[in-house]
Amino acid sequence: SQTIHQWPATLVQPVGSPLSLECTVEGTSNPNLYWYRQAAGRGLQLLFYSVGIGQISSEVPQNLSASRPQDRQFILSSKKLLLSDSGFYLCAWSTDIRLGNTIYFGEGSWLTVV
Amino acid sequence: DAKTTQPPSMDCAEGRAANLPCNHSTISGNEYVYWYRQIHSQGPQYIIHGLKNNETNEMASLIITEDRKSSTLILPHATLRDTAVYYCIVRASGTYKYIFGTGTRLKVLA
């Protein structure tokens, strides 16, 4: 069966420090990968998605970047964090877009920028 | 932008059916309707999806109107553990993006 893991689960970082959140998927090949962010009390905002190694689409201009160095690995990064980067970050994966397939989420990472 | 409209909150008595509405009046013929729920501090959990026929699984039923402009998620016997935010989204076959709105916060009352 397929599983998705992301880490760290909780992170407290000072303003101006770098960020790296990592996500891996197991049990499937060539997944579509996603990063979402959820600010406190808000809905889910799609940040990035990737359909293959090295292929990244950005949905919202911001202080973050994403990379996909391997088929089942997706990384969210920032060189200098802002207070507004605080939130709940979720990695997700999906498969065949031609069918009514679903998206599956990881456990999430809480980021607090102080 | 999200293509769905949901009420921000609803209450339901424990053991009763919870009926969560969703409006997707601009839905296209190849767009599926998906429902997810998110319990606090967890990733969203898939519930059910459909194209035009009603669907049922072990968690819920999905009723889609004949014109497909709205749908209802039915939790037949709500429990306290069903308290969560429920998201209704639409996605076209052949697209990668799942766009979530703000959802409906369902509170099941004892």
Interface residues (C-beta under 8 A of the other chain):
Chain A: N32 Y34 Y36 R42 G43 L44 Q45 L46 Y49 V51 S57 E59 F88 L90 A92 S94 I97 R98 L99 G100 T102 I103 Y104 F105 G106 E107 G108 W110
Chain B: A2 Y32 Y34 S41 Q42 G43 P44 Q45 Y46 H49 G50 L51 Y87 S93 G94 T95 Y96 K97 Y98 I99 F100 G101 T102 G103
